[in-house]
């Protein structure tokens, strides 16, 4: 490997221009840091950064899903639901790495009831980051989801203004009292949000730190969760289906049809 790989906290460092990315394979293969011109964009800490959500995204109702005639129970880690998958909780193995790109894998295992392999790749340029994730099986077919949960800092410091979030969605998934989509689509509402939005032409959300930086989150997928109910950070989460999608909109991974999703963060300075 030609990148620097040290401890879990330091991880694997990629560079391109004045952009510096650190991936922590031992800590769920999350992005631990993204610095642009020396400015950190992500909330720091072992639970934060930007982590992969796989093999499901958001909440799975009561931790249960069906595949054909079989019902499976997942660990309830956000009572009464199972949340954000298992990939963020395991160590991933390096597959390749260079100065500005890297790839990592992990094999699905208990408590997920099916065998498979997840691959995540990172491609850094001076003004963008593209992350791709795939879920494959060589055995039984199973429903799955994949996506990302970044924690962008609400404020970049130095007396700057808080981030502004801009997007246009075709609909918002109505959220029930149990925090799961009800199945009803409604007109997008004003925040604060912990909500899933539909963008049939692809996810496109712009974060602007006035006078500092503009960052655009794009993906071909049509689903994104926006969360801005914390004081420290905001989240823009492209994902391959809505919360509870293992039940409401299952996407089968088969030996000839893996699940693949990509997202790109592109940025420009405003100073």
Residue pairs with C-beta under 8 A, 6 or more apart in sequence:
1 12
1 94
1 97
2 97
2 98
2 99
3 12
3 13
3 14
3 97
3 98
3 99
3 102
4 10
4 12
4 13
5 11
5 12
5 94
5 97
8 24
8 26
8 27
9 24
9 32
10 22
11 22
11 23
11 24
11 25
11 26
11 27
11 32
12 22
12 23
12 24
12 25
12 94
12 97
12 102
13 20
13 21
13 22
14 20
14 21
14 22
14 23
14 97
14 99
14 100
14 101
14 102
14 122
14 124
15 21
15 99
15 100
15 124
16 99
16 100
16 124
16 125
16 126
17 125
17 126
17 127
18 36
18 37
18 38
18 126
19 34
19 35
19 36
19 124
19 125
19 126
19 127
19 129
20 33
20 34
20 35
21 31
21 33
21 34
21 122
21 124
21 129
22 31
22 32
22 33
22 34
23 29
23 30
23 31
23 32
23 102
23 104
23 122
24 30
24 31
24 32
24 49
25 91
25 92
25 93
25 94
25 104
26 91
26 92
27 46
27 91
28 51
28 52
28 87
28 88
28 89
28 90
28 92
29 51
29 52
29 87
29 92
29 104
29 106
29 120
30 49
30 50
30 51
30 52
30 88
31 42
31 49
31 50
31 51
31 122
31 131
31 150
32 42
32 44
32 49
33 40
33 42
33 44
33 49
34 40
34 41
34 42
34 50
34 129
34 265
35 41
36 213
36 267
36 269
37 269
39 156
39 212
39 213
40 153
40 156
41 152
41 153
41 156
41 213
41 215
42 48
42 49
42 50
42 150
42 151
42 152
42 153
42 233
43 49
43 151
43 152
43 153
43 232
43 233
48 151
48 233
49 150
49 151
50 148
50 149
50 150
50 151
51 84
51 87
51 88
51 148
51 149
52 85
52 87
52 88
52 118
52 120
52 133
52 146
52 147
52 148
52 149
53 84
53 85
53 87
53 88
53 145
53 146
53 147
53 148
53 149
53 237
53 239
54 85
54 86
54 87
54 118
54 133
54 135
54 144
54 145
54 146
54 147
55 85
55 86
55 87
55 108
55 112
55 116
55 118
55 135
55 142
55 144
55 145
55 146
56 65
56 74
56 82
56 84
56 85
56 144
56 145
56 245
56 246
57 84
57 85
57 145
57 146
57 147
57 225
57 237
57 239
57 240
57 241
57 243
57 245
58 83
58 84
58 196
58 225
58 237
58 239
58 242
58 243
58 244
58 245
59 78
59 81
59 82
59 83
59 179
59 180
59 243
59 244
60 74
60 81
60 82
60 83
60 244
60 246
60 247
61 81
61 178
61 180
61 244
61 247
62 76
62 80
62 81
62 82
63 73
63 74
63 75
63 76
63 80
63 81
63 82
64 71
64 72
64 73
64 74
64 247
65 71
65 72
65 74
65 143
65 246
65 247
65 250
66 72
66 247
67 114
67 141
67 142
67 143
67 250
72 113
74 82
74 111
74 112
75 82
75 111
76 82
77 83
78 84
80 178
81 178
81 179
81 180
84 149
85 145
86 108
86 111
86 112
87 106
87 118
88 149
90 106
91 106
92 104
92 105
92 106
92 120
93 104
93 105
93 106
94 102
94 103
94 104
95 103
95 104
95 105
95 119
96 102
96 103
97 103
100 123
100 124
100 125
101 121
101 122
101 123
101 124
102 121
102 122
103 119
103 120
103 121
103 122
104 119
104 120
104 121
105 117
105 118
105 119
105 120
106 117
106 118
107 115
107 116
107 117
107 118
108 114
108 115
108 116
108 117
108 118
108 135
109 115
113 142
114 137
114 139
114 140
114 142
115 137
115 138
115 139
115 140
116 135
116 136
116 137
116 138
116 139
116 142
116 144
116 253
117 135
117 136
117 137
118 133
118 134
118 135
118 136
118 146
119 133
119 134
119 136
120 131
120 132
120 133
121 131
121 132
121 133
122 129
122 130
122 131
123 129
123 130
123 131
123 132
127 266
127 267
127 268
128 264
128 265
128 266
128 267
129 264
129 265
130 262
130 263
130 264
131 148
131 262
131 263
131 264
132 260
132 261
132 262
133 146
133 147
133 148
133 260
133 261
133 262
134 146
134 258
134 259
134 260
134 261
135 144
135 146
135 253
135 258
135 259
135 260
136 253
136 258
137 253
137 254
137 255
137 258
138 255
139 255
141 252
141 253
141 254
141 255
142 252
142 253
143 246
143 250
143 251
143 252
143 253
144 246
144 251
144 253
144 259
145 239
145 240
145 241
145 245
145 246
145 251
145 259
146 239
146 240
146 259
146 261
147 221
147 223
147 237
147 238
147 239
147 240
147 261
148 237
148 238
148 239
148 263
149 235
149 237
150 235
150 236
150 237
151 232
151 233
151 234
151 235
152 163
152 207
152 215
152 233
152 234
152 235
152 236
153 163
153 232
153 233
154 162
154 163
154 228
154 230
154 231
154 232
154 233
154 234
155 161
155 162
155 163
155 209
156 209
156 212
156 213
160 209
160 210
160 211
160 212
161 209
161 210
161 211
162 209
163 207
163 208
163 209
163 234
164 207
164 208
164 209
164 210
165 191
165 205
165 206
165 207
165 226
165 228
165 234
165 236
166 205
166 206
166 208
167 197
167 199
167 204
167 205
167 206
167 224
167 226
168 188
168 199
168 204
169 188
169 197
169 198
169 199
169 224
170 197
170 198
170 199
170 200
171 185
171 186
171 187
171 188
171 197
171 198
172 185
172 186
172 187
172 188
172 189
172 195
172 196
172 197
172 198
173 181
173 182
173 184
173 185
173 186
173 195
173 196
173 197
173 198
173 242
173 243
174 181
174 182
174 183
174 184
174 185
174 186
175 181
175 182
175 194
175 195
175 196
176 182
179 194
179 243
180 243
180 244
181 196
181 242
181 243
181 244
181 248
183 248
185 198
188 197
189 195
191 226
191 228
192 228
192 229
193 226
193 227
193 228
193 229
194 225
194 227
194 229
195 225
195 226
195 227
196 223
196 224
196 225
196 242
196 243
197 223
197 224
197 225
197 226
198 222
198 223
199 222
199 223
199 224
200 222
201 222
202 218
202 219
202 220
202 221
202 222
203 217
203 218
203 219
203 220
203 221
203 222
203 223
203 224
203 238
203 263
204 216
204 217
204 218
205 216
205 217
205 218
205 224
205 226
205 236
206 214
206 215
206 216
206 217
207 214
207 215
207 216
207 217
207 234
207 236
208 214
208 215
208 270
209 270
210 270
211 270
211 271
212 269
212 270
212 271
213 267
213 268
213 269
213 270
214 267
214 268
214 270
215 265
215 266
215 267
216 264
216 265
216 266
216 267
217 224
217 236
217 238
217 263
217 264
217 265
218 263
218 264
218 266
219 238
219 261
219 262
219 263
219 264
220 261
220 262
221 238
221 239
221 240
221 261
221 263
223 238
223 239
223 240
223 241
223 242
224 236
224 237
224 238
224 239
225 235
225 236
225 237
225 239
225 243
226 234
226 235
226 236
226 237
227 234
227 235
227 237
228 234
228 235
238 261
238 263
239 261
240 251
240 259
240 261
241 248
241 249
241 251
242 248
242 249
245 251
251 259
253 259
